[in-house]
Amino acid sequence: MTWTANSCFVTLAILFLWRGEEVAEACSCSRYNVHPQEKFCSSDVVIRGKVVGVQEVDAGNDIYGNPIKRIKYDIKQIKMFKGPSDDVEAIYTAPTSAVCGVTLEKNGKEYLITGKLKDDGTMHITLCDFIQPWDELSETQKKSLTQRYEMGCGCKITRCTSIPCMVSSPAECLWTDWLIEKKVYGGQAKHFACIKRSDDSCAWYRGSAPPKKEFMDIEDP
């Protein structure tokens, strides 16, 4: 009886450790708590492109000697908004969404893709990055990629989910899409950029023309 009890304890311990490793490797990030502008600012690379090829490739071994697989997307870069001087020709991601892998379609669809550069110069993406079909972006988002987002990289965007909600410094913009619209990416995410003003304070800007040196907190086209 003692042996059986000990055996059950050991088995449960092994199962717990195994499940712990599985959970540790599961995809977890706050991608839905980050404004597209913040993703632009924190990414190494931001491009517009489409997939022209896809294959599974080996990416070395893990600490236990097991092979690591990656999905390699061959990319036709249409425009680079941020990144290295050379065009991005391939993007790598994990093989499944369970470990933050991204599925891109090879059907001519164009994407806005943000990602990180590895030490070897390759671009890698996860579900935590901001990746959207190009046609689903608003005109403001498309225009902001060339100037406005970069102008606000010194600002802080704070997601407001409940009242009271307030800024802690002048260099901060309140993101209220979830509070007002019950959407992660609502009007502010689609039609506004948080831009630093001449006095180093930050405010939401909306407009089709480049921001003037001085502008109100919310400026219409």
Helices and strands as residue ranges (DSSP letters): H 2-25, G 31-33, H 36-42, E 45-61, E 67-82, E 90-93, G 97-99, E 110-117, E 123-124, E 131-133, G 134-136, H 139-144, H 148-151, E 156-159, E 172-175, H 177-181, H 187-191, E 193-196, E 202-205
